[in-house]
Amino acid sequence: MQETTITHRTLREAMAAAKQDFDDLQEGGKYQRGGKDIPYSELKDISNAIDKALYKHDIFVSTTYGRVENEESPHRTVITRIVHNLTGESEEY
């Protein structure tokens, strides 16, 4: 069953609403630290929960990678753009 997309007037409004729709994450396993079991969730489960909430509120994410200009070393840039589909508003990180 396909989720209904909810529209909002601004990117910030849509992001605030999406935060309320994040599903609880299931424990994916545990690791030992300082003699204690520390539970964690799998990265794919975290990513899926985030994507589901964002898409429901008409927010899309794209990530691009590139080489740092004027650098001979293997440094790379990572740019993540969050776009509100309805208004075209976006933010880059």
N, C-alpha and C positions, 0 to 999 in steps of 0.2 A: 504494500500500500504506500503510495507516494504522500509525503508530507505536504501540507499546505504552506505556501510562502506567505509570510506576514509582512506587510509593507509599513515603512516608517518614513517620516519626513526628512530625517538626517542620518548620517553615518553614526554619529554619537548615540542617537536615540536607538538605532538598530543594534549597536554593540551592547548597550546597556540591557536591552531586552534579550539578546542572545546569551548573555552571561547567566540570566535566570533560567535558561533552557538547557544548560549543560547537564548531561546525565551523570549520575553517580558512577564512578569507575569501579570495576571489579578488581579484586586482588589478582595479580598475574603470577605472583611468586613471592619468595622471601629471600633475603640474604642476611648473613650474620655480620653484625658490627658491634664491637664492644660487648660481645657475649649475648646480644639481644637479636631476635628475629625482626628484621625491618621489612614490612610488606611493601610491594611496589606494583604498579600497573604496567602492562606492556605498552611500548611507544605507539604501536598501531592502534591500540584501544583508546589512548589519549587523543591521538590525531583524529580518529573517527568521531569521537564525542564532540570535539571542537568543530570539525567540519559540519556535522549534522546540525548543530545549533546555529552556526553562521549561515548556512544555506537556507535554513528555515526563515531567516530574517533578511534574505536577499543580499547577503554579504559574500563576496568571493575573495580568495586569496591567491596571489601569484608570487612565486619566488624566482629570482634570477641570480645567476652567478657570473662573475667576470674577474678579469685580472686587474689588479691595481695599476693604474696608469703610471708610467715612468718608474716602474719597479722591475728590477731584473730578478728579484727573488720570487719564490712561488706563492706570494701573497694573493689572496682572492677576496673579492667583495661578495657579500650576500645581501640582496635587497628584497625585502618582503613588502608587497603592496596589498593593502586591504581596500577593497572597492565596494561601495554601496551601489548596487546595480541600478536602483530606481533613480537616484540623483546624479550619479557619476562622481560623487565625492570620493576622495581617496586619501590615504596616508601611507607614507613609506617609512620603513624602519631598516 
